[in-house]
């Protein structure tokens, strides 16, 4: 364990979020960092994909298991209910 000094306004913001989400201050900080890191990851993926040429995009293998199979009764039921 360690103590960090933060401005009272930041402490209050963290405490309010922790209370709303019924988690500790430490869990709130970890969650916010995780969210920021995930945003950075997906931003990098979007940037990388935006730089691909059509030829490069065509080289990617399409995974048919990721597509909806509306001939499958389970997928059809999910589609009718409005998605996953």
PDB file of N, CA, C and O in Angstrom:
ATOM      1  N   UNK A   1       0.836  -1.182   0.000  1.00  0.00           N
ATOM      2  CA  UNK A   1       0.000   0.000   0.000  1.00  0.00           C
ATOM      3  C   UNK A   1       0.881   1.245   0.000  1.00  0.00           C
ATOM      4  O   UNK A   1       1.990   1.262   0.533  1.00  0.00           O
ATOM      5  N   UNK A   2       0.339   2.268  -0.614  1.00  0.00           N
ATOM      6  CA  UNK A   2       1.027   3.552  -0.638  1.00  0.00           C
ATOM      7  C   UNK A   2      -0.022   4.654  -0.629  1.00  0.00           C
ATOM      8  O   UNK A   2      -1.201   4.412  -0.889  1.00  0.00           O
ATOM      9  N   UNK A   3       0.412   5.829  -0.334  1.00  0.00           N
ATOM     10  CA  UNK A   3      -0.469   6.990  -0.322  1.00  0.00           C
ATOM     11  C   UNK A   3      -0.047   7.914  -1.447  1.00  0.00           C
ATOM     12  O   UNK A   3       1.145   8.116  -1.675  1.00  0.00           O
ATOM     13  N   UNK A   4      -1.018   8.475  -2.152  1.00  0.00           N
ATOM     14  CA  UNK A   4      -0.701   9.467  -3.167  1.00  0.00           C
ATOM     15  C   UNK A   4      -1.450  10.748  -2.832  1.00  0.00           C
ATOM     16  O   UNK A   4      -2.556  10.723  -2.294  1.00  0.00           O
ATOM     17  N   UNK A   5      -0.824  11.856  -3.160  1.00  0.00           N
ATOM     18  CA  UNK A   5      -1.469  13.144  -2.939  1.00  0.00           C
ATOM     19  C   UNK A   5      -2.166  13.556  -4.228  1.00  0.00           C
ATOM     20  O   UNK A   5      -1.555  13.600  -5.296  1.00  0.00           O
ATOM     21  N   UNK A   6      -3.440  13.852  -4.110  1.00  0.00           N
ATOM     22  CA  UNK A   6      -4.219  14.320  -5.251  1.00  0.00           C
ATOM     23  C   UNK A   6      -5.011  15.536  -4.793  1.00  0.00           C
ATOM     24  O   UNK A   6      -5.312  15.674  -3.608  1.00  0.00           O
ATOM     25  N   UNK A   7      -5.344  16.401  -5.714  1.00  0.00           N
ATOM     26  CA  UNK A   7      -6.181  17.536  -5.343  1.00  0.00           C
ATOM     27  C   UNK A   7      -7.534  17.044  -4.810  1.00  0.00           C
ATOM     28  O   UNK A   7      -8.038  15.998  -5.219  1.00  0.00           O
ATOM     29  N   UNK A   8      -8.095  17.810  -3.905  1.00  0.00           N
ATOM     30  CA  UNK A   8      -9.372  17.434  -3.282  1.00  0.00           C
ATOM     31  C   UNK A   8     -10.462  17.223  -4.334  1.00  0.00           C
ATOM     32  O   UNK A   8     -11.298  16.332  -4.188  1.00  0.00           O
ATOM     33  N   UNK A   9     -10.457  18.035  -5.390  1.00  0.00           N
ATOM     34  CA  UNK A   9     -11.471  17.901  -6.438  1.00  0.00           C
ATOM     35  C   UNK A   9     -11.374  16.535  -7.116  1.00  0.00           C
ATOM     36  O   UNK A   9     -12.393  15.898  -7.381  1.00  0.00           O
ATOM     37  N   UNK A  10     -10.155  16.089  -7.395  1.00  0.00           N
ATOM     38  CA  UNK A  10      -9.963  14.780  -8.016  1.00  0.00           C
ATOM     39  C   UNK A  10     -10.383  13.671  -7.055  1.00  0.00           C
ATOM     40  O   UNK A  10     -11.057  12.722  -7.454  1.00  0.00           O
ATOM     41  N   UNK A  11      -9.988  13.792  -5.805  1.00  0.00           N
ATOM     42  CA  UNK A  11     -10.390  12.805  -4.800  1.00  0.00           C
ATOM     43  C   UNK A  11     -11.908  12.705  -4.735  1.00  0.00           C
ATOM     44  O   UNK A  11     -12.461  11.607  -4.658  1.00  0.00           O
ATOM     45  N   UNK A  12     -12.584  13.856  -4.767  1.00  0.00           N
ATOM     46  CA  UNK A  12     -14.043  13.860  -4.696  1.00  0.00           C
ATOM     47  C   UNK A  12     -14.667  13.215  -5.927  1.00  0.00           C
ATOM     48  O   UNK A  12     -15.660  12.495  -5.822  1.00  0.00           O
ATOM     49  N   UNK A  13     -14.077  13.478  -7.104  1.00  0.00           N
ATOM     50  CA  UNK A  13     -14.582  12.848  -8.334  1.00  0.00           C
ATOM     51  C   UNK A  13     -14.424  11.335  -8.268  1.00  0.00           C
ATOM     52  O   UNK A  13     -15.342  10.592  -8.614  1.00  0.00           O
ATOM     53  N   UNK A  14     -13.250  10.881  -7.821  1.00  0.00           N
ATOM     54  CA  UNK A  14     -13.023   9.452  -7.685  1.00  0.00           C
ATOM     55  C   UNK A  14     -13.983   8.832  -6.676  1.00  0.00           C
ATOM     56  O   UNK A  14     -14.543   7.762  -6.913  1.00  0.00           O
ATOM     57  N   UNK A  15     -14.166   9.513  -5.556  1.00  0.00           N
ATOM     58  CA  UNK A  15     -15.062   8.995  -4.513  1.00  0.00           C
ATOM     59  C   UNK A  15     -16.499   8.909  -5.010  1.00  0.00           C
ATOM     60  O   UNK A  15     -17.205   7.948  -4.704  1.00  0.00           O
ATOM     61  N   UNK A  16     -16.938   9.909  -5.777  1.00  0.00           N
ATOM     62  CA  UNK A  16     -18.304   9.895  -6.303  1.00  0.00           C
ATOM     63  C   UNK A  16     -18.492   8.728  -7.277  1.00  0.00           C
ATOM     64  O   UNK A  16     -19.511   8.039  -7.250  1.00  0.00           O
ATOM     65  N   UNK A  17     -17.501   8.524  -8.128  1.00  0.00           N
ATOM     66  CA  UNK A  17     -17.605   7.410  -9.082  1.00  0.00           C
ATOM     67  C   UNK A  17     -17.583   6.076  -8.351  1.00  0.00           C
ATOM     68  O   UNK A  17     -18.353   5.172  -8.677  1.00  0.00           O
ATOM     69  N   UNK A  18     -16.706   5.952  -7.367  1.00  0.00           N
ATOM     70  CA  UNK A  18     -16.621   4.714  -6.589  1.00  0.00           C
ATOM     71  C   UNK A  18     -17.956   4.422  -5.902  1.00  0.00           C
ATOM     72  O   UNK A  18     -18.415   3.281  -5.866  1.00  0.00           O
ATOM     73  N   UNK A  19     -18.555   5.452  -5.371  1.00  0.00           N
ATOM     74  CA  UNK A  19     -19.841   5.274  -4.686  1.00  0.00           C
ATOM     75  C   UNK A  19     -20.924   4.845  -5.680  1.00  0.00           C
ATOM     76  O   UNK A  19     -21.702   3.931  -5.405  1.00  0.00           O
ATOM     77  N   UNK A  20     -20.968   5.519  -6.846  1.00  0.00           N
ATOM     78  CA  UNK A  20     -21.957   5.174  -7.875  1.00  0.00           C
ATOM     79  C   UNK A  20     -21.836   3.723  -8.317  1.00  0.00           C
ATOM     80  O   UNK A  20     -22.836   3.043  -8.545  1.00  0.00           O
ATOM     81  N   UNK A  21     -20.586   3.259  -8.435  1.00  0.00           N
ATOM     82  CA  UNK A  21     -20.342   1.922  -8.957  1.00  0.00           C
ATOM     83  C   UNK A  21     -20.172   0.877  -7.855  1.00  0.00           C
ATOM     84  O   UNK A  21     -19.950  -0.301  -8.133  1.00  0.00           O
ATOM     85  N   UNK A  22     -20.277   1.321  -6.611  1.00  0.00           N
ATOM     86  CA  UNK A  22     -20.186   0.420  -5.450  1.00  0.00           C
ATOM     87  C   UNK A  22     -18.858  -0.339  -5.442  1.00  0.00           C
ATOM     88  O   UNK A  22     -18.814  -1.551  -5.232  1.00  0.00           O
ATOM     89  N   UNK A  23     -17.769   0.418  -5.679  1.00  0.00           N
ATOM     90  CA  UNK A  23     -16.431  -0.167  -5.647  1.00  0.00           C
ATOM     91  C   UNK A  23     -15.511   0.742  -4.835  1.00  0.00           C
ATOM     92  O   UNK A  23     -15.879   1.865  -4.491  1.00  0.00           O
ATOM     93  N   UNK A  24     -14.324   0.251  -4.535  1.00  0.00           N
ATOM     94  CA  UNK A  24     -13.374   1.030  -3.748  1.00  0.00           C
ATOM     95  C   UNK A  24     -12.707   2.098  -4.608  1.00  0.00           C
ATOM     96  O   UNK A  24     -12.804   2.076  -5.835  1.00  0.00           O
ATOM     97  N   UNK A  25     -12.026   3.034  -3.944  1.00  0.00           N
ATOM     98  CA  UNK A  25     -11.259   4.042  -4.677  1.00  0.00           C
ATOM     99  C   UNK A  25     -10.172   3.386  -5.520  1.00  0.00           C
ATOM    100  O   UNK A  25      -9.949   3.774  -6.667  1.00  0.00           O
ATOM    101  N   UNK A  26      -9.495   2.388  -4.948  1.00  0.00           N
ATOM    102  CA  UNK A  26      -8.443   1.693  -5.695  1.00  0.00           C
ATOM    103  C   UNK A  26      -9.027   1.009  -6.928  1.00  0.00           C
ATOM    104  O   UNK A  26      -8.435   1.069  -8.005  1.00  0.00           O
ATOM    105  N   UNK A  27     -10.167   0.368  -6.785  1.00  0.00           N
ATOM    106  CA  UNK A  27     -10.811  -0.295  -7.922  1.00  0.00           C
ATOM    107  C   UNK A  27     -11.244   0.738  -8.955  1.00  0.00           C
ATOM    108  O   UNK A  27     -11.191   0.469 -10.156  1.00  0.00           O
ATOM    109  N   UNK A  28     -11.669   1.905  -8.509  1.00  0.00           N
ATOM    110  CA  UNK A  28     -12.069   2.971  -9.424  1.00  0.00           C
ATOM    111  C   UNK A  28     -10.880   3.433 -10.251  1.00  0.00           C
ATOM    112  O   UNK A  28     -10.991   3.588 -11.467  1.00  0.00           O
ATOM    113  N   UNK A  29      -9.749   3.653  -9.603  1.00  0.00           N
ATOM    114  CA  UNK A  29      -8.544   4.081 -10.317  1.00  0.00           C
ATOM    115  C   UNK A  29      -8.124   3.011 -11.320  1.00  0.00           C
ATOM    116  O   UNK A  29      -7.801   3.327 -12.465  1.00  0.00           O
ATOM    117  N   UNK A  30      -8.126   1.747 -10.897  1.00  0.00           N
ATOM    118  CA  UNK A  30      -7.754   0.652 -11.795  1.00  0.00           C
ATOM    119  C   UNK A  30      -8.706   0.585 -12.987  1.00  0.00           C
ATOM    120  O   UNK A  30      -8.271   0.391 -14.122  1.00  0.00           O
ATOM    121  N   UNK A  31     -10.000   0.744 -12.730  1.00  0.00           N
ATOM    122  CA  UNK A  31     -10.991   0.674 -13.803  1.00  0.00           C
ATOM    123  C   UNK A  31     -10.797   1.811 -14.806  1.00  0.00           C
ATOM    124  O   UNK A  31     -10.861   1.588 -16.015  1.00  0.00           O
ATOM    125  N   UNK A  32     -10.562   3.014 -14.315  1.00  0.00           N
ATOM    126  CA  UNK A  32     -10.348   4.165 -15.192  1.00  0.00           C
ATOM    127  C   UNK A  32      -9.093   3.963 -16.040  1.00  0.00           C
ATOM    128  O   UNK A  32      -9.095   4.275 -17.231  1.00  0.00           O
ATOM    129  N   UNK A  33      -8.021   3.443 -15.436  1.00  0.00           N
ATOM    130  CA  UNK A  33      -6.803   3.165 -16.197  1.00  0.00           C
ATOM    131  C   UNK A  33      -7.045   2.080 -17.246  1.00  0.00           C
ATOM    132  O   UNK A  33      -6.587   2.194 -18.383  1.00  0.00           O
ATOM    133  N   UNK A  34      -7.773   1.023 -16.855  1.00  0.00           N
ATOM    134  CA  UNK A  34      -8.096  -0.039 -17.813  1.00  0.00           C
ATOM    135  C   UNK A  34      -8.889   0.516 -18.987  1.00  0.00           C
ATOM    136  O   UNK A  34      -8.618   0.174 -20.138  1.00  0.00           O
ATOM    137  N   UNK A  35      -9.869   1.371 -18.703  1.00  0.00           N
ATOM    138  CA  UNK A  35     -10.690   1.964 -19.764  1.00  0.00           C
ATOM    139  C   UNK A  35      -9.836   2.826 -20.697  1.00  0.00           C
ATOM    140  O   UNK A  35      -9.998   2.778 -21.916  1.00  0.00           O
ATOM    141  N   UNK A  36      -8.930   3.612 -20.119  1.00  0.00           N
ATOM    142  CA  UNK A  36      -8.062   4.474 -20.925  1.00  0.00           C
ATOM    143  C   UNK A  36      -7.133   3.634 -21.804  1.00  0.00           C
ATOM    144  O   UNK A  36      -6.931   3.948 -22.977  1.00  0.00           O
ATOM    145  N   UNK A  37      -6.572   2.569 -21.234  1.00  0.00           N
ATOM    146  CA  UNK A  37      -5.684   1.712 -22.010  1.00  0.00           C
ATOM    147  C   UNK A  37      -6.444   1.012 -23.136  1.00  0.00           C
ATOM    148  O   UNK A  37      -5.913   0.846 -24.234  1.00  0.00           O
ATOM    149  N   UNK A  38      -7.683   0.602 -22.867  1.00  0.00           N
ATOM    150  CA  UNK A  38      -8.479  -0.039 -23.912  1.00  0.00           C
ATOM    151  C   UNK A  38      -8.803   0.954 -25.032  1.00  0.00           C
ATOM    152  O   UNK A  38      -8.744   0.603 -26.211  1.00  0.00           O
ATOM    153  N   UNK A  39      -9.147   2.201 -24.658  1.00  0.00           N
ATOM    154  CA  UNK A  39      -9.387   3.237 -25.683  1.00  0.00           C
ATOM    155  C   UNK A  39      -8.150   3.447 -26.536  1.00  0.00           C
ATOM    156  O   UNK A  39      -8.248   3.552 -27.758  1.00  0.00           O
ATOM    157  N   UNK A  40      -6.982   3.510 -25.900  1.00  0.00           N
ATOM    158  CA  UNK A  40      -5.735   3.692 -26.641  1.00  0.00           C
ATOM    159  C   UNK A  40      -5.498   2.532 -27.596  1.00  0.00           C
ATOM    160  O   UNK A  40      -5.088   2.741 -28.737  1.00  0.00           O
ATOM    161  N   UNK A  41      -5.752   1.308 -27.137  1.00  0.00           N
ATOM    162  CA  UNK A  41      -5.575   0.135 -27.983  1.00  0.00           C
ATOM    163  C   UNK A  41      -6.461   0.230 -29.216  1.00  0.00           C
ATOM    164  O   UNK A  41      -5.984   0.055 -30.337  1.00  0.00           O
ATOM    165  N   UNK A  42      -7.764   0.510 -29.017  1.00  0.00           N
ATOM    166  CA  UNK A  42      -8.688   0.549 -30.155  1.00  0.00           C
ATOM    167  C   UNK A  42      -8.423   1.746 -31.060  1.00  0.00           C
ATOM    168  O   UNK A  42      -8.644   1.667 -32.269  1.00  0.00           O
ATOM    169  N   UNK A  43      -7.951   2.853 -30.489  1.00  0.00           N
ATOM    170  CA  UNK A  43      -7.544   3.989 -31.326  1.00  0.00           C
ATOM    171  C   UNK A  43      -6.392   3.580 -32.236  1.00  0.00           C
ATOM    172  O   UNK A  43      -6.370   3.924 -33.417  1.00  0.00           O
ATOM    173  N   UNK A  44      -5.431   2.838 -31.672  1.00  0.00           N
ATOM    174  CA  UNK A  44      -4.287   2.376 -32.473  1.00  0.00           C
ATOM    175  C   UNK A  44      -4.744   1.399 -33.553  1.00  0.00           C
ATOM    176  O   UNK A  44      -4.247   1.446 -34.678  1.00  0.00           O
ATOM    177  N   UNK A  45      -5.678   0.520 -33.225  1.00  0.00           N
ATOM    178  CA  UNK A  45      -6.211  -0.419 -34.222  1.00  0.00           C
ATOM    179  C   UNK A  45      -6.889   0.347 -35.349  1.00  0.00           C
ATOM    180  O   UNK A  45      -6.668   0.052 -36.524  1.00  0.00           O
ATOM    181  N   UNK A  46      -7.724   1.342 -34.992  1.00  0.00           N
ATOM    182  CA  UNK A  46      -8.407   2.143 -36.021  1.00  0.00           C
ATOM    183  C   UNK A  46      -7.397   2.867 -36.908  1.00  0.00           C
ATOM    184  O   UNK A  46      -7.550   2.899 -38.130  1.00  0.00           O
ATOM    185  N   UNK A  47      -6.361   3.452 -36.292  1.00  0.00           N
ATOM    186  CA  UNK A  47      -5.339   4.159 -37.073  1.00  0.00           C
ATOM    187  C   UNK A  47      -4.608   3.202 -38.012  1.00  0.00           C
ATOM    188  O   UNK A  47      -4.361   3.524 -39.174  1.00  0.00           O
ATOM    189  N   UNK A  48      -4.267   2.029 -37.498  1.00  0.00           N
ATOM    190  CA  UNK A  48      -3.566   1.045 -38.331  1.00  0.00           C
ATOM    191  C   UNK A  48      -4.459   0.590 -39.482  1.00  0.00           C
ATOM    192  O   UNK A  48      -4.003   0.490 -40.621  1.00  0.00           O
ATOM    193  N   UNK A  49      -5.714   0.318 -39.190  1.00  0.00           N
ATOM    194  CA  UNK A  49      -6.640  -0.114 -40.246  1.00  0.00           C
ATOM    195  C   UNK A  49      -6.873   0.984 -41.280  1.00  0.00           C
ATOM    196  O   UNK A  49      -7.045   0.694 -42.464  1.00  0.00           O
ATOM    197  N   UNK A  50      -6.878   2.224 -40.848  1.00  0.00           N
ATOM    198  CA  UNK A  50      -7.093   3.340 -41.775  1.00  0.00           C
ATOM    199  C   UNK A  50      -5.930   3.471 -42.755  1.00  0.00           C
ATOM    200  O   UNK A  50      -6.112   3.965 -43.868  1.00  0.00           O
ATOM    201  N   UNK A  51      -4.741   3.034 -42.356  1.00  0.00           N
ATOM    202  CA  UNK A  51      -3.567   3.127 -43.229  1.00  0.00           C
ATOM    203  C   UNK A  51      -3.487   1.984 -44.236  1.00  0.00           C
ATOM    204  O   UNK A  51      -2.704   2.053 -45.184  1.00  0.00           O
ATOM    205  N   UNK A  52      -4.284   0.934 -44.045  1.00  0.00           N
ATOM    206  CA  UNK A  52      -4.227  -0.212 -44.958  1.00  0.00           C
ATOM    207  C   UNK A  52      -4.767   0.155 -46.329  1.00  0.00           C
ATOM    208  O   UNK A  52      -5.745   0.891 -46.457  1.00  0.00           O
ATOM    209  N   UNK A  53      -4.113  -0.369 -47.343  1.00  0.00           N
ATOM    210  CA  UNK A  53      -4.643  -0.219 -48.698  1.00  0.00           C
ATOM    211  C   UNK A  53      -5.714  -1.288 -48.899  1.00  0.00           C
ATOM    212  O   UNK A  53      -5.832  -2.216 -48.098  1.00  0.00           O
ATOM    213  N   UNK A  54      -6.488  -1.154 -49.967  1.00  0.00           N
ATOM    214  CA  UNK A  54      -7.503  -2.164 -50.269  1.00  0.00           C
ATOM    215  C   UNK A  54      -6.850  -3.523 -50.487  1.00  0.00           C
ATOM    216  O   UNK A  54      -7.394  -4.551 -50.082  1.00  0.00           O
ATOM    217  N   UNK A  55      -5.692  -3.527 -51.121  1.00  0.00           N
ATOM    218  CA  UNK A  55      -4.970  -4.787 -51.346  1.00  0.00           C
ATOM    219  C   UNK A  55      -4.587  -5.432 -50.020  1.00  0.00           C
ATOM    220  O   UNK A  55      -4.762  -6.635 -49.830  1.00  0.00           O
ATOM    221  N   UNK A  56      -4.064  -4.623 -49.108  1.00  0.00           N
ATOM    222  CA  UNK A  56      -3.680  -5.163 -47.794  1.00  0.00           C
ATOM    223  C   UNK A  56      -4.899  -5.685 -47.047  1.00  0.00           C
ATOM    224  O   UNK A  56      -4.830  -6.724 -46.390  1.00  0.00           O
ATOM    225  N   UNK A  57      -6.005  -4.972 -47.144  1.00  0.00           N
ATOM    226  CA  UNK A  57      -7.232  -5.434 -46.482  1.00  0.00           C
ATOM    227  C   UNK A  57      -7.672  -6.779 -47.059  1.00  0.00           C
ATOM    228  O   UNK A  57      -8.141  -7.656 -46.333  1.00  0.00           O
ATOM    229  N   UNK A  58      -7.515  -6.928 -48.373  1.00  0.00           N
ATOM    230  CA  UNK A  58      -7.919  -8.160 -49.033  1.00  0.00           C
ATOM    231  C   UNK A  58      -7.109  -9.371 -48.617  1.00  0.00           C
ATOM    232  O   UNK A  58      -7.556 -10.504 -48.798  1.00  0.00           O
ATOM    233  N   UNK A  59      -5.932  -9.155 -48.067  1.00  0.00           N
ATOM    234  CA  UNK A  59      -5.079 -10.262 -47.639  1.00  0.00           C
ATOM    235  C   UNK A  59      -5.535 -10.884 -46.332  1.00  0.00           C
ATOM    236  O   UNK A  59      -5.159 -12.013 -46.015  1.00  0.00           O
ATOM    237  N   UNK A  60      -6.341 -10.157 -45.572  1.00  0.00           N
ATOM    238  CA  UNK A  60      -6.805 -10.699 -44.301  1.00  0.00           C
ATOM    239  C   UNK A  60      -7.771 -11.848 -44.548  1.00  0.00           C
ATOM    240  O   UNK A  60      -8.608 -11.788 -45.450  1.00  0.00           O
ATOM    241  N   UNK A  61      -7.649 -12.873 -43.756  1.00  0.00           N
ATOM    242  CA  UNK A  61      -8.540 -14.024 -43.871  1.00  0.00           C
ATOM    243  C   UNK A  61      -9.841 -13.671 -43.167  1.00  0.00           C
ATOM    244  O   UNK A  61      -9.844 -13.216 -42.024  1.00  0.00           O
ATOM    245  N   UNK A  62     -10.936 -13.887 -43.866  1.00  0.00           N
ATOM    246  CA  UNK A  62     -12.236 -13.632 -43.263  1.00  0.00           C
ATOM    247  C   UNK A  62     -12.671 -14.877 -42.509  1.00  0.00           C
ATOM    248  O   UNK A  62     -12.688 -15.975 -43.065  1.00  0.00           O
ATOM    249  N   UNK A  63     -13.017 -14.705 -41.261  1.00  0.00           N
ATOM    250  CA  UNK A  63     -13.426 -15.811 -40.412  1.00  0.00           C
ATOM    251  C   UNK A  63     -14.939 -15.952 -40.497  1.00  0.00           C
ATOM    252  O   UNK A  63     -15.680 -15.150 -39.929  1.00  0.00           O
ATOM    253  N   UNK A  64     -15.386 -16.971 -41.205  1.00  0.00           N
ATOM    254  CA  UNK A  64     -16.827 -17.143 -41.409  1.00  0.00           C
ATOM    255  C   UNK A  64     -17.550 -17.462 -40.117  1.00  0.00           C
ATOM    256  O   UNK A  64     -18.774 -17.344 -40.054  1.00  0.00           O
ATOM    257  N   UNK A  65     -16.816 -17.867 -39.076  1.00  0.00           N
ATOM    258  CA  UNK A  65     -17.482 -18.171 -37.804  1.00  0.00           C
ATOM    259  C   UNK A  65     -17.945 -16.897 -37.110  1.00  0.00           C
ATOM    260  O   UNK A  65     -18.723 -16.961 -36.159  1.00  0.00           O
ATOM    261  N   UNK A  66     -17.476 -15.739 -37.573  1.00  0.00           N
ATOM    262  CA  UNK A  66     -17.883 -14.480 -36.957  1.00  0.00           C
ATOM    263  C   UNK A  66     -19.138 -13.899 -37.595  1.00  0.00           C
ATOM    264  O   UNK A  66     -19.678 -12.904 -37.111  1.00  0.00           O
ATOM    265  N   UNK A  67     -19.599 -14.506 -38.666  1.00  0.00           N
ATOM    266  CA  UNK A  67     -20.775 -14.002 -39.360  1.00  0.00           C
ATOM    267  C   UNK A  67     -22.040 -14.589 -38.763  1.00  0.00           C
ATOM    268  O   UNK A  67     -22.015 -15.688 -38.208  1.00  0.00           O
ATOM    269  N   UNK A  68     -23.143 -13.866 -38.872  1.00  0.00           N
ATOM    270  CA  UNK A  68     -24.437 -14.401 -38.470  1.00  0.00           C
ATOM    271  C   UNK A  68     -24.837 -15.483 -39.453  1.00  0.00           C
ATOM    272  O   UNK A  68     -24.734 -15.298 -40.666  1.00  0.00           O
ATOM    273  N   UNK A  69     -25.285 -16.593 -38.942  1.00  0.00           N
ATOM    274  CA  UNK A  69     -25.786 -17.679 -39.784  1.00  0.00           C
ATOM    275  C   UNK A  69     -27.287 -17.749 -39.565  1.00  0.00           C
ATOM    276  O   UNK A  69     -27.759 -18.436 -38.659  1.00  0.00           O
ATOM    277  N   UNK A  70     -28.032 -17.040 -40.394  1.00  0.00           N
ATOM    278  CA  UNK A  70     -29.470 -16.963 -40.187  1.00  0.00           C
ATOM    279  C   UNK A  70     -30.172 -18.271 -40.530  1.00  0.00           C
ATOM    280  O   UNK A  70     -31.379 -18.400 -40.330  1.00  0.00           O
ATOM    281  N   UNK A  71     -29.414 -19.248 -41.050  1.00  0.00           N
ATOM    282  CA  UNK A  71     -29.983 -20.581 -41.220  1.00  0.00           C
ATOM    283  C   UNK A  71     -29.930 -21.365 -39.908  1.00  0.00           C
ATOM    284  O   UNK A  71     -30.609 -22.380 -39.753  1.00  0.00           O
ATOM    285  N   UNK A  72     -29.124 -20.889 -38.980  1.00  0.00           N
ATOM    286  CA  UNK A  72     -29.017 -21.524 -37.669  1.00  0.00           C
ATOM    287  C   UNK A  72     -30.134 -20.964 -36.788  1.00  0.00           C
ATOM    288  O   UNK A  72     -30.198 -19.752 -36.584  1.00  0.00           O
ATOM    289  N   UNK A  73     -31.021 -21.826 -36.258  1.00  0.00           N
ATOM    290  CA  UNK A  73     -32.159 -21.340 -35.449  1.00  0.00           C
ATOM    291  C   UNK A  73     -31.731 -20.467 -34.267  1.00  0.00           C
ATOM    292  O   UNK A  73     -32.425 -19.513 -33.914  1.00  0.00           O
ATOM    293  N   UNK A  74     -30.584 -20.794 -33.655  1.00  0.00           N
ATOM    294  CA  UNK A  74     -30.122 -20.001 -32.511  1.00  0.00           C
ATOM    295  C   UNK A  74     -29.725 -18.590 -32.954  1.00  0.00           C
ATOM    296  O   UNK A  74     -30.091 -17.612 -32.302  1.00  0.00           O
ATOM    297  N   UNK A  75     -28.977 -18.480 -34.059  1.00  0.00           N
ATOM    298  CA  UNK A  75     -28.598 -17.166 -34.573  1.00  0.00           C
ATOM    299  C   UNK A  75     -29.832 -16.388 -35.021  1.00  0.00           C
ATOM    300  O   UNK A  75     -29.912 -15.175 -34.825  1.00  0.00           O
ATOM    301  N   UNK A  76     -30.784 -17.080 -35.617  1.00  0.00           N
ATOM    302  CA  UNK A  76     -32.005 -16.419 -36.084  1.00  0.00           C
ATOM    303  C   UNK A  76     -32.769 -15.851 -34.886  1.00  0.00           C
ATOM    304  O   UNK A  76     -33.294 -14.740 -34.959  1.00  0.00           O
ATOM    305  N   UNK A  77     -32.833 -16.600 -33.791  1.00  0.00           N
ATOM    306  CA  UNK A  77     -33.535 -16.136 -32.594  1.00  0.00           C
ATOM    307  C   UNK A  77     -32.843 -14.920 -32.006  1.00  0.00           C
ATOM    308  O   UNK A  77     -33.503 -13.981 -31.560  1.00  0.00           O
ATOM    309  N   UNK A  78     -31.537 -14.933 -32.004  1.00  0.00           N
ATOM    310  CA  UNK A  78     -30.776 -13.793 -31.476  1.00  0.00           C
ATOM    311  C   UNK A  78     -31.024 -12.579 -32.349  1.00  0.00           C
ATOM    312  O   UNK A  78     -31.222 -11.477 -31.836  1.00  0.00           O
ATOM    313  N   UNK A  79     -31.016 -12.765 -33.663  1.00  0.00           N
ATOM    314  CA  UNK A  79     -31.247 -11.667 -34.594  1.00  0.00           C
ATOM    315  C   UNK A  79     -32.638 -11.057 -34.398  1.00  0.00           C
ATOM    316  O   UNK A  79     -32.802  -9.837 -34.427  1.00  0.00           O
ATOM    317  N   UNK A  80     -33.609 -11.901 -34.202  1.00  0.00           N
ATOM    318  CA  UNK A  80     -34.985 -11.430 -34.017  1.00  0.00           C
ATOM    319  C   UNK A  80     -35.112 -10.638 -32.716  1.00  0.00           C
ATOM    320  O   UNK A  80     -35.852  -9.656 -32.648  1.00  0.00           O
ATOM    321  N   UNK A  81     -34.385 -11.072 -31.688  1.00  0.00           N
ATOM    322  CA  UNK A  81     -34.442 -10.380 -30.392  1.00  0.00           C
ATOM    323  C   UNK A  81     -33.672  -9.058 -30.422  1.00  0.00           C
ATOM    324  O   UNK A  81     -33.741  -8.282 -29.469  1.00  0.00           O
ATOM    325  N   UNK A  82     -32.956  -8.802 -31.482  1.00  0.00           N
ATOM    326  CA  UNK A  82     -32.262  -7.518 -31.575  1.00  0.00           C
ATOM    327  C   UNK A  82     -30.791  -7.580 -31.289  1.00  0.00           C
ATOM    328  O   UNK A  82     -30.210  -6.561 -30.916  1.00  0.00           O
ATOM    329  N   UNK A  83     -30.160  -8.705 -31.439  1.00  0.00           N
ATOM    330  CA  UNK A  83     -28.713  -8.794 -31.298  1.00  0.00           C
ATOM    331  C   UNK A  83     -28.293  -9.515 -30.040  1.00  0.00           C
ATOM    332  O   UNK A  83     -29.112 -10.039 -29.285  1.00  0.00           O
ATOM    333  N   UNK A  84     -26.992  -9.524 -29.841  1.00  0.00           N
ATOM    334  CA  UNK A  84     -26.428 -10.242 -28.704  1.00  0.00           C
ATOM    335  C   UNK A  84     -26.772  -9.504 -27.468  1.00  0.00           C
ATOM    336  O   UNK A  84     -26.400  -9.925 -26.373  1.00  0.00           O
TER     337      UNK A  84
END
